[in-house]
Every structure is written in C-alpha cells, then in structure tokens.
C-alpha cells in the first residue's frame, strides 16, 4: 500500500544529492502537492447502490462523488427483451446530480422508477461514480502507476523550490516513473518533470 509516509521516503531516496536541501516537512509538503495535482487528473471508481422506492426521484448523494459514471439497473433486461415482451421494463432512469430545497446535493433519477419496474427488476440499483483518491499514513487508494505519477509531480515541486532559492548547481535525481537518472539545473528539471507528469497523467 502506498501510504503518505512511504511516498515521502520514496521521494527522499529519489532526490539523491538534493534530498539534503529539504527538511522532513518540506518533503511531506511536496508529496501533498503531488497528491493534489494527481487528483486533478486521476480519480478512483466507487461502486455503490441505492434502495429504490416507487415514484421517488431524489436520493442521497455521496459526499465524495465527483461524477456519476453509470447505472446498470435494468440494462440486462432491456438488452435481452423486446418492447412487446411482458417483462420489458420501459424507460429506465438516468442519473444526474442536483440540489434539494435545503441546498444539499442529491442524486436525481429521471424518470423516477415505477412500482412496476421495481417489481420486475428489484429495488437494488447498482451504480458507479468517481471520487478523489485517499491518502494518509494508514490508508491509500493509489495503484502503482498513480504512486509513480505522484512522485514525479512531487519531484517537480522540489525542483521548483530549489529554483526559487536560486540554486546555482546541477542536481541529479531518479525519475519518478522509470527511476532513470536525470541531471540538470533545478529550473530545467522542474520544466521537464512537470511536462512529463502532465503528459502521463492525461494519457
């Protein structure tokens, strides 16, 4: 598991000769910046479910939800049946995110599920959504590629800070993705690492 503490240790090791320029809290900050930037491009997929009620269109929205990916309720039946079949479920609800009268986020199902649909399909409605990644000293949702990208962006942040302090000598580090040694002035390394991070994060 790629915890925050383990990523800080990996970052420190990857910086090689420039690691001594930073305090432990600096390295933690670099990892936090890398994580925040990673979350701009990459999210985790969460599988959840709703207990549907007939003619009810509004349901609680998970606090971490950023985007609804899809809902599988009734999709198999529509794929296997024809509109003239007795068990044809009809038009299925589409998910969207809105607000209720108390300005709370809610899931909106349009059209609302009918009593007949629930009798045919059951009231358990599985759906998928994206949410920000998790990262702390005890938990993490990052896979190996995400962790490598985070290290890459944290390295760029470290080089940016060295450049801001007018570092006048070249440094060597190990690339966060491939562990390939890179050499150069901090400003140059910052530009190269940032460009690679954004290219890979968008891929």
Number of C-alpha atoms within 10 A of each C-alpha: 13 21 17 21 15 13 23 23 14 17 26 22 14 22 23 14 13 18 17 10 11 15 11 13 10 14 22 20 16 24 27 20 19 22 24 15 18 24 18 11 13 18 19 15 17 15 13 12 13 14 10 20 16 14 14 15 18 20 17 13 16 13 10 12 16 13 14 17 13 14 19 11 20 21 12 10 15 16 9 8 13 13 10 7 8 9 16 17 22 14 14 19 17 14 17 14 17 13 13 13 6 6 8 11 18 18 20 21 19 16 14 19 21 20 15 13 20 19 12 15 16 14 18 13 16 15 17 17 19 17 19 19 18 16 17 13 11 11 12 15 18 20 11 12 13 20 24 22 24 29 28 28 30 31 27 28 23 25 27 19 17 20 17 10 10 12 14 10 8 14 19 17 23 18 18 25 18 9 12 10 13 14 12 14 17 27 18 15 24 24 14 14 21 19 14 16 25 16 10 13 19 9 7
